[in-house]
Amino acid sequence: MKATVRDRILLLLSIKEPGARIDLQHIFEKVSRDEKSPLAEPDIQHELEQMAKGGLVRVGEGVYYITDGGMKLIKNLLPEIGEDLNLSYRMVLIAKNYYEKVADYLLPFLRERPASIIKIFSDDADPLRKVKPLFVRYARYKPKPVFIKIDSKESLMRYVDDHALDYVPYVHSFDMKEPSWLVLDLDAGEDLRSMEEGFLAVKFVAGELLRLLRENGVHAAVKFSGSRGMQVWASLDNGKMPKGDLFAFYRLLIQRIQAKVEEEIKSAQPPAALLPLVEKGLTTSTVAKKEERSEKVLVDWSSMKPYGDVRAPFSIHYKTGLVSCPVDPARILQFEPSEARPEAVARDAERLFHHFELIKSDPSSLMRSLQM
């Protein structure tokens, strides 16, 4: 179903912050860019007048804003005409609806720490199918950089209204003294990613890492990356760690965990499709030399550093539009990316949140198991 000029106007107005009044020139410029047939400003003005008569927009002193009826209509139309509408606008509208519902589940991973955000805007060459991302690390840069701080639903929604789709907190608090989380980021090598078994291999490794940690008294959790990977998270009692640079110790800890899991995988019972990969060695923690790990799952430790960041649970991935959502540990192998659609996650957010409670754990048993 082809989108109309009316649909493009409604979508544009729907993503503006609440109460925003938009002038005719702005509407004309944005709609003309996205509409393939030529338009003139009087065409847009006539359409707006008809929409006002239909109760879809309101007019006041040369500015326009969407009504509740107009908002309801464009939300209902998105599944039918979405592919013919501006991609960044679609994603922002979905994000506004989604984050309004899941803010309470996202905020615990943003509070009391710096965060980066990724805003999305219309791609200059192909606004209907591509977005232009803007990575933002600071709330302001002058006279000196100030970290982004998101500690309430109100502050979160202000960023969402400003086209911030993706939320990437640091692994440490504002003081940057030590990691708050242990994050094992799993990513398939280039060749493995293209194989039918690629995502299955990542899920299997996530399950094995989770098992190892839990068997050693660490309360760990798993989430989907939002793209093609998985992550295993835990919160460790840093007071039980050796003195010194804890970021360096966490990096070493992850490398030892990967080596231990690789050893134990050999005697595990992987899915039959993975047996040829397991025989050759399924995992690695060598971040460099991509060509040497093209058929392996990387257990990546590189976020364990000052200014190291990681996509928050319940954040939307700006490239895919899928949510980086917690995964039920009992069904890691059954998880499919389609389960990470924002509307599906929003419906199930409370249950998913309970799968990602990061209870601080004593790492002593784990360190003994790893001979550290």
N, C-alpha and C positions, 0 to 999 in steps of 0.2 A: 504494500500500500504506500503510495507516494505522499510525502508530507506536503502540506499547503503552506502558503504565506502565513495564514492564520496560525498554523501549528508552530512555525518558526518564531513568530512573535510571542506566542504563549510560552514557549520554552525559554526564550531570552528573558522574559519578565519573571519567570518562575525561579530563576537562580539568583535574582537580586536579593540583597538583604531585606529583611522585613521593613516595610514602610518606605522603601526606596521609590522615588518618582523618576521615571525615565523620559527624556525628551524625544521628540520625533526624529531629530537628526541622528541620534545614537541608534535608535531602532532601525532607521533606514540603512545606515552604514552596515550594521551587523547582519540584517536580514538579506540585503543585497549581495553581500559577500557569499552567503550560504545558498542562495537561490540561483539555480542555473540559468533561468530565463531573465531577460532584462527587466528592471523595475525602475519606476520613477517615484520621487517622494510623494506625489499625490496618490499614487497607488497604495502606498503604505498608510497614508492618512485615511483614505476611504475604508481600507480594511479595518483600521482601528475604530472608526466610527461605527461600522457594522458590529464589531465585537462589543463595543460599549452598549449598543442597543440590545445585544444578546446577553448582557450581564457578565461577560467574560473579563472585561477590563473596565476601569474607571478613568475618567478624564478630569483633570483639574489644572487650569491655568497653563495649558500647553504641555503638561506632563501626563504620563500614563503609569498605571500600576495594575497588577493582576488581582482579580477577585478570588474568593474561595471557589467559586464555580469554575473559573478559568483554570485554577490550580488543579482541581479535581479532574477536569477534562484532559489536560496534558499528561497527568500521571496515568490515566486510563489508556491514553493513546500510545504511550511509549512502547509497549510490547509489540504493537502493530506496525508502527512507522519509524521505530528507533533508528534503523540503519540508514534512513534518509535524512536524519537530523544531525546537527553538529555534535560530534562525539564528546568534546569537553563539557558542553552544556548538559548533555545527558548524564554524564558521570557526576557532575556537580549536583544535579537534582537528585539523583539516586543517593549521593552521599549525604545531602541535607536530610532526607527522610531517614536514612539508615542511622546516622550518628545521633539524631534526636532520640532514637529508640535504644541505642546501646551505649550511650555516654557513660553510664554508671559502671559498665564493665570494662571500658577502655581506660578510664581515668586513673585507676590504681597503678597503671603502668606508665603514666605520664607525670603524676604528682611528685614533687620533691626532687626533680632531676631536670637537667636541660633536655630539650628535644629539638630535632630538626623537623621541618615539614616540607612536603613536596606539593606545590601548587600546580594546577594544570590550566592551560589556556588553549585557545584554538590554534592549530597548526596553520601557518601562513599558506602553505601550498595545498593542503588537503584537510580542511576543517571538519569534513564529514566523517573521516575515517582515522585521523591521527590527532594526537594532542601534543602540545609543547610544554614540557615540564620545567618548573623553576624550583631549584633546590634552595631552601632558605635555612640558614644555620642560626641566625641571630634575629632578635626582635628589632634591633636597630644597630647600626654600625658606627655612628658618630654621636658624641665625641669619642666614645670607645665602644667596642662591641658589647652588647647585652644579650645574654642567652634568652631563648624563647622559654617561657614558663606557662604551662597549661595546668591549672589546679582546680578548675571548676567546669561545670557544664557550660556556663555562660562564656568563659574564655575559649573553650573548645569550639562552640558554635560560631563565635566571632571569626575564628580562623576558617571554619567550614564555609561561612558566608563569603569569605575572601578567597574562595577556590582552593583551599588546602584540603587535599584528598587523602594524603598519606602521612602517617605520624611515626617518627623514628626516634625514640628516646635513646639517651646515652646509657651505657651499662653501669654508670656510677651516678652518685648524687652530685650536687653543685660543688662540693669540696674536692671531688676527683681523687680522693685518697685511696680508694679501693673499689673493686667491682662489687655491685649489689647482686648480680646474677652470674651464674655459670651458663654460658650459651654455647651449645654445640650445633653449629650450622651445617646442614647436610646438603650437598649439591652434587649432582651427577656430572661426570666428565663429558666432554663434547660428544664423543662417540656413543657413550652409554645413554646419553640423553635422547639420542635419535632412535635408540632401540625400543622395541615394544616393552621390554622388561625394565626400562630405565627407571620409571617412577616406582615400580614394584621394588626394585633394589633399594631405593632411597627409603621407602617405608619399612622394609625389612631391617635395614641398619638402624633406623630410628627405634624400632621395637627392641632390638638387641641392646642398644645403648640404655634405653629405659630400664630394661631388665637388670643390667649390670648395676646401674646406680641404685635401684630399689633394693636389690639383694644386699647391697652394702649400706643400707640405712639412709639413703638419700631420697627424699621425696621429690621426684622429678616429674615433669610434664612434657607433653609433645604438642606442637602446633604445626600447621601447614604454613609455608612461607607466603602463600598468596600467588606463587608463580609455578615453580616446578620442584621445589625443595621442601624439606621438613626441618624443624629445629627442636632440640631437646633442651629444656631449661631447668635450672634448679637454683635454690637459694641456700648458700652455705654459711655456716657460722665461721666468720673470718677470724674470730678469737681462737679457734682451734687450729689455725694454719701457722706455718713457720713465720718467723719475723722477717721483714724485708719487703721487697717489691712484690706485692700480691698479684699485680697484673701479670708479671712474668711467671709467677707460680701457677696461676690459672692457665696460662698458655701451655706450660709444661704438663699440667694435670690433664688437659684435654688430649695432648699427644699420647700420654700414658694410657688414658681411657681408650683411645682408638686402637692402640697396639693390643691391649687386653681383649677388646671386643673382636678384633681380627683373629686373634688366637682362638677365642671361644667359638667363633662362627664355624670354624673347621669341624667342630664336633656337634654343631647345632643341626637342626632339621629345616633348612631353608626351603622355600617353594621350589618345586622341581625345575621350573624355568630358570632359576638362578644358579643351579649347580655348576654349569660351565664357568660362570663368573667367579663363584666362590673358590673353585679349584685354582684359579689364576691369582686369587687375592682380591677381595671385594672392596676394601677400604684403604684409605691413606690419610695422613695428616700433613702431607707435603703440599704446601700452598703454591709454591713456585713450580715451574716445569709442567705446564698444563698438558703438553703432549705426552708426558709419561703417566698421566693419570686419566687419560681420555676414556678408559673403560672402568673407572673406579668411582666409588662414592667418596668425595672429600669430606672429612670431618674437620671443619674449618674453625680455627681458634682465633682468627685475626680480629674479631671484635673485642677481644680481651686486652684493652689498652686504654689509656686516657683519650678521651674523645671518641672511643669506640661506640658505634651505635648499632641498633638492631630494630627491625620493624616491630611495632607493638602488637601484641595480641588484640584482635578486633579492629586493626587498621586495614583500610582498603589499599591494595597494591595498585599504584598508579598506572602500571603497564597493562595489567590484566583486568582490572575492575573487580577482582575476587578478593575475599577477605582473608587475611592471615589469621585463621581461626584455630582455636584449640581443637584437639582431636581426642576422641574417646580412646583411652589406652587399650581397651578391650577389643577395639576393631581398627587398629592402625592399618592392617593390610587391606581392609575392605574400603578404606576412605577413598573417595574420588573428589577431584577438584570441583565438580558441579555442586557438591555440598557446601562450597564456600561462596555461593552467590549471596550478595548482601541481604536479599529478602529472606533467604533460608536461614542465615545466621541470626538475623534479627528475631525471627520467630523462636529460635532455640537458644538464645543468648544466655539465659540464666543457667541452663543445664551445662552448656559449654564452659561457662565461667568456672563452674565447680570442678571441671577437669583441669583447671590451670591455677589452682591455689598453690602458691609458692611458699610452702612451710619451711622455715629455716631449719637446716639439717646439720648434724654433727658429721664432718667429713672424715673422722678418724678411721673408721672401718674401711672406707674407700681407700684412703691413703695407705693403710696397711696392705690391702689387697693388691695395690699397685706398687708396693715396696718403695714408698716415698717417705 
